[in-house]
Structures are given as structure tokens and as C-alpha cells.
Amino acid sequence: MEATIVSDNVKHYSVLLKEIISVISPQHGGTFIDCTFGQGGYSREILKYQNTKVIALDRDIKSENIGKETQEKFPNRFLFKNLRFSKLKNLKLKNENIKGIVFDLGYSLPQIKDLEKGLSFNSQGELNMMMGKNDFSAKEVINNLEGKEIEKILRFFGDESNAKLISKNIIKERETKKIDTQELVRIIERSKRKKKHKIHSATKTFQALRIFVNNEITELIYGLIYSAKILKKNGVLAVVTFHSLEDKIVKYFFKNLSENKSISRYEPKIQQKEILFKMPIKKPIVPSDKELKENLSSRSAKLRYVIKQEDRFEIESDILDKFSHLVEIENQGLKL
Ligand SMILES: C[S@@+](CC[C@H](N)C(=O)[O-])C[C@H]1O[C@@H](n2cnc3c(N)ncnc32)[C@H](O)[C@@H]1O
């Protein structure tokens, strides 16, 4: 596993790096899109193989410096774009032979440790949570949305069983003061019925707010759809997820386009829809014991991948309908 030293005390590990490389096989050359460049661990590993090119994206402008260094080292084989992966269709790909597209969702350690970003409930400052290229912050969510909307965010994106009480208490508190990170933690702690938890009592609420602020569900759905379109025949789409909601979406998308469920043996005349992907393994790949020992925060990582079976840009997926209830919640952010 690669460890990049970012500063004296912040080390970033590229999760499931060996496994990603083994499923996308860069030794055969081709162009790869690294949708979540971060500290560049995946991109650099791919570039070790001659005849590869990497187009890397990251919404966080702080990745750009590492992007520039990589570009200087590989001027003809690497390109960094400060872009959200839902905008993949804006890339001018000319006749690129896209052999692999990778996503490593979630946050890098330097982002979590970045006090300005306020992603963690240990931060002392204002509620922010913006990863980059955002339209609003967590502070605006907490201080402006209606209680019912905040409750939905906490319930659907954080699976928070005390969502109603927490949102009620947020509404009450914000009448008299602006709520910052530590104030929110106190509200959550006071609202919890069960006092002893295996995880920190603010974990679920903070996860929910991060997902909402960064539009993560909509980002992922469009990222998957455009990846499936632009990938070439035999190209690999590989995604590392970190929570069950993300994994559910990826699993649904992959399975749905890999199996032909619409065909019933009682309706033999219905024309068989072509299957877009092959899914070599149904179960996700998870970190080895060795990786877990070196980097405990990889413990919730799951890698799923599919191989595109034909060159086809038009794809038929009902993923937007399937998860429309979640996309609608994220659309509440348009009001802010
Ligand atoms: C876990 S890190 C990736 C680490 C990377 N694989 C490495 O080896 O260094 C995730 C990165 O994805 C970026 N990211 C998250 N959502 C994104 C989106 N919708 N579009 C572009 N980048 C995104 C984050 O800013 C973060 O830098």
C-alpha cells in the first residue's frame, strides 16, 4: 500500500491500491480516468506502466498542486482537471481509448484534518463540510432549512434514529444563536435517547450533512452513468465505497446492467436486451488483514467492478428512478 506523506503528521494511504491495479490491468496500456485524484496514489501507480495515460479529476482545488507535480513528471501522459465527476461528459475525450475508470469515494485524510473544511466533529470552527465546487455549506443547511427537511437528511443519509429530536432541537437552538460545529455536537448529545454508543454520537449526523452538502448521491449516480457511456469495450469500471448507501447504489447499477432481469421464461418472444457489463465477482473486494493493520480507516472500504462488453454510448438504466427519493432530498439544497 502506498503511503504519501502530506505533512509531518498526516499520512495518506491509498485504499485497496493493489486490488484496484489488479482489476484495471494498466500493464496493457490505454487511457484511464481517475475520478477522485486526491493525493494521486492511484494515478501514480497507473503511470508506472508505459503506454498508459491518466486523466485525473478532483473537486478539491487543494489536489491541484499534486496534480501539477504529476503533470510536470508526465507531461504527455497526465492531465489534471478541477472538476466534479458528475460533469464527466464535459471532458473532451477525442478518440481516447478509455480502458478504465476508477472512483475512490469519500475523503482523504488531509481533507478530514483540514480545519477550514470542518468535516469532522472534532473541528472547532464553523460548520463548513464543502469538499470543493459546492453551492452551500453545512452552516447554511443547519441555519436555514426547515426542521422536516433536516430530519429527512439525517434519517435517509445518516440512518440516524434520533433524527426527529435532533432536528427539533436544532430549530429551537438556532432561534437564539448561530450553530457552529461544537454547538451541533452538543445538541446531538443532548438529543440522544440512548447515551452509550459504539460510535461517537455525532457520527451519523455528520455523515448525513457531508453527503447533503456535497450532493454525493447525485454526483455518484451521474458519475456512474457517464462512466458507463464513455468506457470502451473491455474497459473496467471500478468503484471503492465507504458507506452502505454508496455501496447500494453502485451494486444496483452494476447488477442491473449485468443481468437480464426483464426476460421471463414465460415471455420468450420479448426481445432480449443487450447486457452492458460483465460482473466477474458478485461480492465486493475488501481490504486484507495487512491493509487493515496499516490503515484502520480502510475498514469500511468495498471495491466493486464491472467490465464493459461492447462499445455503446447509449445505455438504459433506471438508476435515477430507483434512487429518486434520495435525489429529491438533495434537491432541497437548490433553495439555499
Ligand atoms: C479518498 S480520496 C481519493 C484518494 C486517491 N485515490 C489517492 O490514492 O490519493 C477522495 C477524493 O475524491 C474527491 N471527490 C469526492 N467527490 C468528488 C466528486 N464528486 N468529483 C470529483 N472529486 C471528488 C475528494 O475531493 C477527494 O480528494
The ligand as an SDF file (V2000), in Angstrom:
LIG
                    3D

 27 29  0  0  0  0  0  0  0  0999 V2000
  -10.4810    9.0860   -0.7870 C   0  0  0  0  0  0  0  0  0  0  0  0
   -9.8650   10.4280   -1.7200 S   0  0  0  0  0  0  0  0  0  0  0  0
   -9.0550    9.6850   -3.0820 C   0  0  0  0  0  0  0  0  0  0  0  0
   -7.6670    9.2320   -2.7900 C   0  0  0  0  0  0  0  0  0  0  0  0
   -6.9100    8.7560   -4.0120 C   0  0  0  0  0  0  0  0  0  0  0  0
   -7.4370    7.5320   -4.5400 N   0  0  0  0  0  0  0  0  0  0  0  0
   -5.4350    8.5790   -3.6920 C   0  0  0  0  0  0  0  0  0  0  0  0
   -4.9170    7.4840   -3.8940 O   0  0  0  0  0  0  0  0  0  0  0  0
   -4.7840    9.5190   -3.2660 O   0  0  0  0  0  0  0  0  0  0  0  0
  -11.3160   11.0210   -2.4750 C   0  0  0  0  0  0  0  0  0  0  0  0
  -11.1120   12.2650   -3.3130 C   0  0  0  0  0  0  0  0  0  0  0  0
  -12.2440   12.3800   -4.1540 O   0  0  0  0  0  0  0  0  0  0  0  0
  -12.5890   13.7270   -4.2830 C   0  0  0  0  0  0  0  0  0  0  0  0
  -14.0100   13.7680   -4.6450 N   0  0  0  0  0  0  0  0  0  0  0  0
  -15.0580   13.3890   -3.8930 C   0  0  0  0  0  0  0  0  0  0  0  0
  -16.1970   13.5750   -4.5650 N   0  0  0  0  0  0  0  0  0  0  0  0
  -15.8550   14.0640   -5.7870 C   0  0  0  0  0  0  0  0  0  0  0  0
  -16.6080   14.4500   -6.9360 C   0  0  0  0  0  0  0  0  0  0  0  0
  -17.9310   14.3710   -6.9590 N   0  0  0  0  0  0  0  0  0  0  0  0
  -15.9410   14.8750   -8.0210 N   0  0  0  0  0  0  0  0  0  0  0  0
  -14.5780   14.9600   -8.0150 C   0  0  0  0  0  0  0  0  0  0  0  0
  -13.8140   14.6290   -6.9530 N   0  0  0  0  0  0  0  0  0  0  0  0
  -14.4540   14.1810   -5.8440 C   0  0  0  0  0  0  0  0  0  0  0  0
  -12.2930   14.3120   -2.9280 C   0  0  0  0  0  0  0  0  0  0  0  0
  -12.0950   15.7170   -3.0250 O   0  0  0  0  0  0  0  0  0  0  0  0
  -11.0320   13.5470   -2.5140 C   0  0  0  0  0  0  0  0  0  0  0  0
   -9.8750   14.2680   -2.8550 O   0  0  0  0  0  0  0  0  0  0  0  0
  1  2  1  0
  2  3  1  0
  2 10  1  0
  3  4  1  0
  4  5  1  0
  5  6  1  0
  5  7  1  0
  7  8  2  0
  7  9  1  0
 10 11  1  0
 11 12  1  0
 11 26  1  0
 12 13  1  0
 13 14  1  0
 13 24  1  0
 14 15  1  0
 14 23  1  0
 15 16  2  0
 16 17  1  0
 17 18  1  0
 17 23  2  0
 18 19  1  0
 18 20  2  0
 20 21  1  0
 21 22  2  0
 22 23  1  0
 24 25  1  0
 24 26  1  0
 26 27  1  0
M  CHG  2   2   1   9  -1
M  END
$$$$
